[in-house]
Amino acid sequence: MKASHELTLQNIESYTEHYIEKFFPKLYPKSTSFPEDFSLEDHENLKYLVKTLNNLALQSHFSNKKSYSFLRKANKLSIILWKKTKKVVGGQELLKASAKLRSLTLNNLACYFKGCDKLLAALEYLEKAVKIEEKGSAEDYEIATTLLNLTVIKSKLGNHEEAFNKSLEAVRILEKADEEKEMPEALATSYYNHAVELEYLQRINEAKLFYEKAYNLSKRKFGESNESTQNFLEKLVQFNFTHASCDLSITSLPSTLNKSQKSSKKSVTEEKKLDILYQGYKSFSGIRFKFFFLDKPSKSAIKILAFPENKYPVYRMMLEYNRIYLICKNKDYKEFKTLDKNQTTNCMLELLNYLFIEKGSLIIVSDESRARPTSASYQTEVNKSRTGIYPKPKQ
């Protein structure tokens, strides 16, 4: 077998069965070199197979029996790889690579069982991953990824104090690691998950801070049209609406972070705030929607979000300034940015009359035409608990 070559699925499964039959019943050799004909080539082949099987499961989104079959085989091969490599003299680099793949497989198994709503099984695999990472000198990113997954599972089990501690640990690790090697996707996710746990614990001001940090980081690194950025924005708007009666002014980071972190981070007053032009309600087919109109001056447009009452998904669209007066048929709105507060409110009220939900999209319907916005409407699900368990990426 040449691990560097692309193999067919049939060949992958054939080699997998070969190694399982050859080594799986014999995991505790006494020799200190590559034992029982376990060679360096076997080591490389097993690495290739474990990666490939995990990627095949990932392509199925851990959502069916076939993906579980791939993960079961990857699990057995990663056990062989881990156990055999531990016995190799001077094989620290080999051991580190084996630990990485073992942790990858355990995290992905946790993803699968989380999707099946078997949370205790998912928790068991993640706790095993933590032990492997401790023994295998795992990198910060790998440790933080496992912590993010533990946050999700413990939160779903109702252990919000423990979930809070795990999410805070992930934030600290990723903030420190991000100074040397940028990890914006993982860091933004850690901010978001930490915000969720703070909200569960009724630490509302701190929760708002971390929701904002997740949104601002994602927007800065990936752009406003990025799916994660959009999800973070919608959650932040929803959060602000839910806690509108609370004092949400924050001028510094919470005391949960240490002094060195405080000095190196911007305060919320330095972050860009959401500019909500108007909030209003409208019903379609018996469902009441809460509408938010957000100003996006950098795009010379407004963003419209429609939240169904106690339902998902959330609908959204971007609408350029120069289209507003055409839709409302009011020349006074032609220079949109010059409108005062009352004029802007009246403009948004008029615009609300032309908004409808039809065939799963938010659309504009005027007297003379029916058209979608220039940037295509689309819908997305926003879940209060979080964006979802954070799977290990392809290696």
Sequence and secondary structure as in RCSB ss.txt:
>XXXX:A:sequence
MKASHELTLQNIESYTEHYIEKFFPKLYPKSTSFPEDFSLEDHENLKYLVKTLNNLALQSHFSNKKSYSFLRKAN
KLSIILWKKTKKVVGGQELLKASAKLRSLTLNNLACYFKGCDKLLAALEYLEKAVKIEEKGSAEDYEIATTLLNL
TVIKSKLGNHEEAFNKSLEAVRILEKADEEKEMPEALATSYYNHAVELEYLQRINEAKLFYEKAYNLSKRKFGES
NESTQNFLEKLVQFNFTHASCDLSITSLPSTLNKSQKSSKKSVTEEKKLDILYQGYKSFSGIRFKFFFLDKPSKS
AIKILAFPENKYPVYRMMLEYNRIYLICKNKDYKEFKTLDKNQTTNCMLELLNYLFIEKGSLIIVSDESRARPTS
ASYQTEVNKSRTGIYPKPKQ
>XXXX:A:secstr
  TTS   HHHHHHHHHHHHHHHTT      SSS TT  HHHHHHHHHHHHHHHHHHHHTTT SHHHHHHHHHHH
HHHHHHHHHHHTSTT HHHHHHHHHHHHHHHHHHHHHHHHTT HHHHHHHHHHHHHHHHHTT  HHHHHHHHHHH
HHHHHHTT HHHHHHHHHHHHHHHHHHHTTS  HHHHHHHHHHHHHHHHHTT HHHHHHHHHHHHHHHHHHH TT
SHHHHHHHHHHHHHHHHTTTS     S  TTS HHHHHHS  GGGS    EEEEEEEEETTEEEEEEEEEEGGGT
EEEEEEEETT   EEEEEEEHHHHHHHHT GGGSSGGG  HHHHHHHHHHHHHTEEEETTEEEEE SS EE  SS
  EEE   SS S        
